[in-house]
């Protein structure tokens, strides 16, 4: 609590109507008819105190503490610091006890301890106004602002105005020094500069800022508020423009908008970087020969504008491949819009794809842009294209050929710039022969065809996939599993996987959830994998499938766990082109563990060469 109240001058008696004004002062806290008896007694005592010229509570602007101490943000006496008598001035008015609700609210927002004494005038607003007025005590920096202004008085005024609301301000009277600071500190969110300064003017500052870090905003201030200079500054890249004399409230509003814009842009860039990392080639796990061929095809087709057709069974990762093509194309800054044609009812799919005009059918109370329009400039992925009706196939063919769409109930053609990637698990060639799929649309879609092999045809990828999924679900479920038992890998390799990679992912997640130690053991396997190498209640025996190659050849000795671990590490390094950080992420181990293992393998090779 704040201790040591000082003497305060007596208040002036109430003028005519003062009682009504005093009553109104209490209303923001609680209506008079709903006040407790204690509050009513408190108000009456306060009014008597005013009328009888008794000693009132200290007024804002008066020093309420002994000269050798002051009240800190925690509400405790702090002898080492004195805020001074002028820091708490607020229109030089007495504050009624009803204001304590506002103080409590501000305190709760600041998450700082605060309390009141049980009497009239036993609180003092310095306990929270000091927090708002002193940035060193508040520690609520809203952003970092660099100010360049050659006039000392203007520089001081701008600095005070922004520091008062919580910004971290770095003022410089010489623009050269300010730009030197900017180039050595990457935490600046906004540059506030005068347009006319000796040595380096605001236009030169603007050019240097945009050349070094384009996401940092620049707000120009000048006394020469001509339209020509404003237009020129905007062309160079200024984010906003103010003319002197500067309205400080308007300045704060614009600074807040530009800082928020900067932070949003940084967040968007970070999210796009995560997308690039997630859907990059190095994060599509696979080192088998069939997957190497798929990777090569993606690298060649991604930079082009060609329509791509992806063929593969359910669960093989067709959408992942489509997203990788988009993220490695020139359209990656625009939208990737996946649509599952089988999941949309037949009576709604035309409206979803092409859009509709207001009143075109019952329930169309407003115009709606279809998926073709929403994906304009980006990539549209149509999964399960074989589920479209023949009527919709004809309309889709027109969109592919003319690059225009017409909404349902509309007559105006709308041009669209969309790259199409389609996929299906069906045999479209057979559907064309049966008359269930248009032949002209089939050849229009099949410009570039990518066939994704099922998991049973790339068993060499199972250990890498299993370790990758284990690392992913470790992070998601807070587990610390670091390895997979060889018997588990053998059981995974001898299973037919009718659900392909999706099924393997679900199995590994289940094992991670039920795993209790640092290794996935055979007892963590689901029942269908425990029954035997060919047991598969959802599909035919693995040995009966064409092209089956056992995970462990008959008569071949079982490899030691260390040897399997070494092979997995070498494969991961080969897949990530020697990038140890990405290889460690794929394997689900730390980078230090990977370095230690590689060092161990190097020592072993040296010992073998000596022998």
C-alpha positions, -999 to +999 in steps of 0.1 A: +000+000+000+010+036-005+022+051+028+030+086+040+002+109+030+012+146+028-007+176+038-031+189+012-049+222+009-085+224+019-110+222-009-132+250-021-168+248-009-194+234-034-210+259-057-247+259-065-255+226-081-224+210-067-244+183-050-259+172-083-225+172-100-211+151-071-239+126-075-232+123-112-196+117-104-206+085-087-228+071-114-201+055-137-193+032-109-229+021-099-264+036-103-275+054-071-305+031-066-283+000-067-255+013-044-248-004-011-255+014+022-217+016+027-213+034-006-242+058+001-226+065+035-193+071+019-208+095-007-226+115+020-194+118+041-175+130+011-201+157+004-201+168+040-163+169+038-165+193+008-192+215+023-176+218+058-142+226+043-127+196+060-094+181+048-101+164+015-081+136-002-049+148-019-055+163-053-039+151-085-009+172-091+000+175-054+027+156-038+011+129-017+043+113-003+072+125+018+100+142-002+124+113+003+101+085-010+076+077-037+052+049-046+065+022-070+045+002-095+040-025-070+024+000-045+054-001-021+075+028-009+106+033-029+131+057-012+155+056-042+131+071-067+110+103-067+085+108-095+081+145-085+050+166-079+042+174-115+039+138-129+004+132-115-013+164-126-047+157-141-067+188-146-061+198-110-094+182-099-104+162-068-111+126-076-142+111-058-140+077-042-162+063-071-131+065-093-116+034-076-135+011-101-115+027-129-082+023-111-090-014-103-098-020-140-065-004-152-046-023-125-061-056-137-052-048-173-016-041-162-014-073-141+001-055-112-008-057-075-029-029-061-051-022-032-071+004-013-074+015+023-108+014+038-118+050+039-124+081+020-094+095+002-071+067+014-060+058-022-038+078-045-037+075-083+001+076-085+000+038-080-013+034-115-007+068-132+030+063-124+029+031-144+013+048-174+035+079-172+069+062-167+079+037-194+107+023-173+082+013-147+055+001-172+078-020-195+050-021-221+069-011-253+044-012-282+071-010-308+105+005-316+104+039-333+134+057-349+129+095-351+151+118-372+144+155-367+169+183-369+149+207-347+155+200-311+121+211-298+102+191-324+123+161-316+116+164-279+079+168-285+076+138-308+096+116-285+075+126-255+043+120-274+052+084-284+070+074-252+039+085-232+018+058-249+044+031-245+067+031-276+104+026-274+118+057-291+153+063-304+156+101-313+184+115-334+189+151-343+216+142-369+201+118-397+235+103-404+237+090-368+202+078-369+208+058-401+239+043-386+218+031-357+192+017-381+217-003-400+231-019-368+197-027-351+171-049-367+144-042-341+132-009-356+095-011-365+090+024-379+112+053-391+097+088-384+117+114-403+116+151-413+116+157-450+139+188-450+171+183-429+207+194-435+231+169-448+207+140-455+171+148-463+140+126-457+139+113-493+174+099-490+165+084-456+135+068-472+155+053-501+181+038-477+154+023-454+136+007-483+168-007-498+179-023-465+147-036-451+115-031-471+091-042-443+100-013-421+075+016-425+085+052-431+064+082-420+075+115-434+069+148-416+075+182-432+065+218-429+063+219-467+031+201-472+028+204-509+010+178-530+041+174-552+064+163-524+037+140-510+032+123-543+070+120-548+074+105-514+047+079-520+062+069-553+095+062-536+078+041-510+067+062-481+040+046-460+024+078-448+028+116-448+021+143-422+025+181-424+036+204-396+023+214-371+018+178-362-014+168-344+000+144-318-032+124-315-032+119-353+005+110-351-001+083-325-030+069-346-009+067-377+021+053-359+000+026-344-015+016-378+020+014-394+035-006-366+006-030-367+010-032-405+047-040-401+040-068-376+013-083-397+036-084-427+064-100-406+039-127-394+027-133-429+063-137-442+070-161-413+039-182-421+049-183-458+084-194-449+069-222-428+048-232-458+078-233-480+096-253-454+067-277-448+060-284-485+095-282-498+110-313-515+131-320-485+100-325-463+084-351-487+099-382-472+111-408-496+144-422-508+133-451-530+137-451-567+100-445-575+099-415-552+132-401-567+115-402-601+085-383-586+107-357-571+125-352-605+091-347-622+080-322-596+112-301-600+107-300-638+070-292-639+067-268-609+082-236-625+059-240-656+023-231-661+013-266-673-018-284-660-008-314-639-027-346-634-018-367-603-027-404-603-024-424-571-043-445-546-060-430-516-036-420-489-005-418-511-002-380-506-016-365-538-025-332-521+009-330-505+025-333-540+001-307-554+010-283-527+047-289-532+042-280-569+024-248-559+050-238-533+078-242-558+061-223-586+059-186-594+024-186-579+034-195-544+027-159-531-010-164-541-036-189-529-035-227-531-072-238-529-078-276-526-113-289-535-125-324-529-151-330-556-164-361-539-172-343-507-195-317-522-232-327-529-240-329-566-266-302-564-242-277-548-209-284-566-217-262-596-225-232-574-193-239-554-170-241-584-186-214-606-203-192-581-239-178-585-257-145-588-283-131-564-317-147-569-304-174-593-320-201-571-339-205-539-317-194-510-293-173-531-299-141-512-266-126-523-240-131-551-212-156-544-178-159-560-169-195-569-137-214-563-124-205-598-126-168-589-113-173-554-082-190-567-075-163-593-037-158-596-030-190-577-035-227-580-067-248-578-064-284-568-094-305-579-091-338-560-112-368-571-120-352-605-135-385-616-166-378-594-178-349-616-209-354-637-207-352-675-225-318-675-199-303-651-171-319-671-183-300-702-183-267-683-149-274-668-135-280-703-147-246-713-129-230-683-097-248-692-099-237-729-111-201-726-100-192-691-134-176-683-162-186-659-199-177-659-217-178-626-249-197-621-277-174-631-253-149-647-245-139-682-212-120-679-181-140-685-154-135-658-118-140-668-097-161-644-059-168-642-057-202-625-033-231-627-052-264-625-039-295-607-062-325-607-060-359-590-080-391-587-076-426-574-098-440-603-087-453-636-098-425-659-087-444-690-112-471-682-139-445-674-134-429-708-139-463-725-171-468-705-184-433-714-183-420-678-156-394-684-152-371-714-123-380-736-116-344-746-114-333-710-092-363-701-066-353-726-069-316-716-062-325-680-034-350-688-008-325-700+017-337-674+009-369-655+026-378-622+020-413-608+025-417-571+035-453-562+016-470-533+035-476-501+038-514-507+059-506-538+084-485-519+091-504-487+125-488-484+108-456-474+090-471-444+118-466-419+122-430-429+085-423-429+081-440-395+109-420-379+095-388-395+060-394-381+075-404-347+093-370-345+061-352-355+039-368-330+066-365-303+062-327-307+024-328-309+018-351-279+048-341-257+066-374-260+103-382-259+105-414-279+138-415-297+140-449-315+120-477-331+127-514-323+139-534-353+110-559-349+086-530-352+103-519-385+101-555-397+064-557-390+058-524-407+077-536-438+058-569-440+023-552-440+004-545-472-008-510-463-041-507-482-044-472-467-009-463-478+010-434-461-021-421-444-026-455-426+011-457-417+008-422-401-022-432-381-004-464-369+027-445-358+006-419-340-012-447-321+021-462-311+035-429-299+004-422-278+006-456-261+044-456-259+057-453-224+095-454-228+120-440-252+115-468-278+085-481-298+083-518-290+064-547-307+038-546-279+028-511-291+018-524-325-019-526-334-035-560-335-035-563-373+003-559-374+009-583-345-010-613-360+018-621-386+037-607-415+009-613-440-021-607-417-043-579-432-080-580-424-085-550-447-068-564-478-053-594-495-021-611-481+010-591-488+028-621-505+000-624-530+004-588-543+022-583-576+057-569-572+060-577-535+095-577-521+099-588-485+113-563-461+138-589-449+150-615-474+146-652-464+179-666-450+194-632-446+207-626-410+189-600-390+208-567-390+220-552-357+201-522-344+232-500-347+235-509-384+199-501-391+204-468-373+234-460-394+216-468-426+186-446-416+210-417-408+229-421-441+196-422-461+183-391-444+215-372-452+213-384-488+177-373-490+184-338-476+215-334-497+238-334-467+218-308-447+224-321-412+197-299-395+170-312-418+182-347-416+181-345-378+145-332-380+135-360-403+150-386-380+135-371-349+168-366-331+188-336-319+215-321-341+241-329-314+231-365-314+235-366-352+270-350-349+279-376-323+267-405-344+286-392-375+317-388-355+313-423-342+309-437-377+340-418-388+361-433-360+349-467-369+358-463-405+393-450-396+398-481-373+388-504-401+412-487-425+441-491-400+433-528-395 
